[in-house]
Amino acid sequence: MVKYEFTKSLETGNAIIDKEHRELIQAVNKLLEACSEGKGRSSMDETIQFLNNYVNQHFSHEEQLQKQCSYPGLPAHRAFHENYKKTLKEITSKISVSGPTIIELGNLNKHISVLIAHIKTEDKKLGAFLNQS
């Protein structure tokens, strides 16, 4: 099983964003662990719900910071967030219904990789902008 780590390459330089990214990665690891260990569905559902709620909350925080400092990349960033939340909800609801099949876990891992890439590029740009403001 892949375990995600919050490494230097994911640091944005913004304490709030970095703290939330650490917590997000912990939530992802908790879900993957629950899936791989065949934990009860209730445990998985609880983690799925937490992960979806956390993504909503974190993206909202990021967008508020962007609004406050008139970040020029806000529209594109928000569009990414909306699409990401929608796809995460679809993947996790399939896991919730049919259990953690190999296909769904593969989809979840791919989707998490998209988030990691987003953090390394777009969120780092945002962090640099916030640090200059």
C-alpha positions as CSV (number, residue, x, y, z in Angstrom):
1,M,0.0,0.0,0.0
2,V,1.2,3.5,-0.9
3,K,1.6,5.7,2.1
4,Y,1.8,9.4,1.5
5,E,4.2,11.7,3.3
6,F,4.2,15.4,3.7
7,T,7.7,16.3,2.4
8,K,9.6,19.5,1.9
9,S,8.5,19.4,-1.7
10,L,4.9,20.0,-0.5
11,E,5.6,23.0,1.7
12,T,4.1,26.2,0.5
13,G,5.6,28.4,3.2
14,N,2.1,29.3,4.5
15,A,1.6,27.8,8.0
16,I,-2.2,27.4,7.7
17,I,-2.1,25.8,4.3
18,D,0.8,23.5,5.2
19,K,-0.9,22.4,8.4
20,E,-4.1,21.5,6.6
21,H,-2.1,19.7,3.8
22,R,-0.5,17.6,6.6
23,E,-3.9,16.7,8.0
24,L,-5.3,16.0,4.6
25,I,-2.5,13.5,3.9
26,Q,-3.1,11.9,7.3
27,A,-6.8,11.5,6.4
28,V,-5.9,9.9,3.0
29,N,-3.5,7.5,4.7
30,K,-6.1,6.6,7.2
31,L,-8.6,5.8,4.5
32,L,-6.1,3.7,2.5
33,E,-5.2,1.8,5.7
34,A,-8.8,1.1,6.5
35,C,-9.3,-0.2,2.9
36,S,-6.3,-2.4,2.9
37,E,-6.9,-3.9,6.3
38,G,-10.5,-4.8,5.4
39,K,-11.8,-2.7,8.3
40,G,-15.5,-2.5,8.8
41,R,-17.5,-0.4,6.4
42,S,-18.5,1.9,9.2
43,S,-14.9,2.8,9.9
44,M,-14.3,3.3,6.2
45,D,-17.5,5.4,5.8
46,E,-16.5,7.6,8.7
47,T,-13.1,8.2,7.1
48,I,-14.6,8.9,3.7
49,Q,-17.0,11.4,5.2
50,F,-14.1,13.1,7.1
51,L,-11.9,13.2,4.0
52,N,-14.7,14.8,1.8
53,N,-15.6,17.3,4.6
54,Y,-11.9,18.2,5.1
55,V,-11.3,18.8,1.4
56,N,-14.3,21.1,1.3
57,Q,-13.1,23.0,4.4
58,H,-9.4,23.2,3.2
59,F,-10.3,24.4,-0.3
60,S,-12.6,27.0,1.2
61,H,-9.8,28.3,3.4
62,E,-7.4,28.5,0.5
63,E,-10.0,30.4,-1.6
64,Q,-10.6,32.9,1.3
65,L,-6.9,33.5,1.5
66,Q,-6.8,34.1,-2.2
67,K,-9.7,36.5,-2.1
68,Q,-8.1,38.5,0.8
69,C,-4.9,39.1,-1.1
70,S,-6.5,39.5,-4.6
71,Y,-4.7,36.4,-6.0
72,P,-4.8,36.5,-9.8
73,G,-5.0,32.7,-10.1
74,L,-8.2,32.4,-8.0
75,P,-10.7,31.6,-10.8
76,A,-8.5,28.7,-12.1
77,H,-7.7,27.5,-8.6
78,R,-11.4,27.5,-7.7
79,A,-12.3,25.6,-10.9
80,F,-9.7,22.9,-10.0
81,H,-11.1,22.7,-6.4
82,E,-14.7,22.2,-7.6
83,N,-13.7,19.5,-10.1
84,Y,-11.5,17.8,-7.5
85,K,-14.3,17.7,-4.9
86,K,-16.8,16.3,-7.4
87,T,-14.5,13.5,-8.5
88,L,-13.4,12.7,-4.9
89,K,-17.0,12.3,-3.9
90,E,-17.7,10.0,-6.9
91,I,-14.7,7.8,-6.1
92,T,-15.4,7.6,-2.4
93,S,-19.1,6.9,-2.8
94,K,-18.2,4.0,-5.0
95,I,-15.9,2.7,-2.3
96,S,-18.6,3.2,0.2
97,V,-21.1,1.2,-1.9
98,S,-19.1,-1.6,-3.4
99,G,-16.2,-1.8,-0.9
100,P,-12.5,-1.0,-1.7
101,T,-12.1,-2.8,-5.0
102,I,-8.8,-2.8,-6.8
103,I,-10.2,-0.5,-9.4
104,E,-11.6,2.0,-6.9
105,L,-8.4,2.1,-4.8
106,G,-6.5,2.7,-8.1
107,N,-8.8,5.5,-8.9
108,L,-8.4,7.0,-5.4
109,N,-4.6,6.8,-5.6
110,K,-4.6,8.4,-9.1
111,H,-6.8,11.2,-7.7
112,I,-4.6,11.7,-4.7
113,S,-1.6,12.0,-7.0
114,V,-3.4,14.8,-8.9
115,L,-3.8,16.6,-5.5
116,I,-0.1,16.1,-4.7
117,A,0.8,17.5,-8.1
118,H,-1.5,20.5,-7.5
119,I,0.1,21.2,-4.1
120,K,3.6,21.0,-5.6
121,T,2.7,23.5,-8.4
122,E,-0.3,25.6,-7.8
123,D,-0.4,25.8,-4.0
124,K,3.4,26.5,-4.0
125,K,2.7,29.5,-6.3
126,L,-0.1,30.6,-4.0
127,G,2.2,30.3,-1.0
128,A,4.9,32.4,-2.7
129,F,2.3,35.0,-3.6
130,L,0.9,35.1,0.0
131,N,4.4,35.5,1.4
132,Q,5.0,38.5,-0.8
133,S,1.7,40.2,0.1
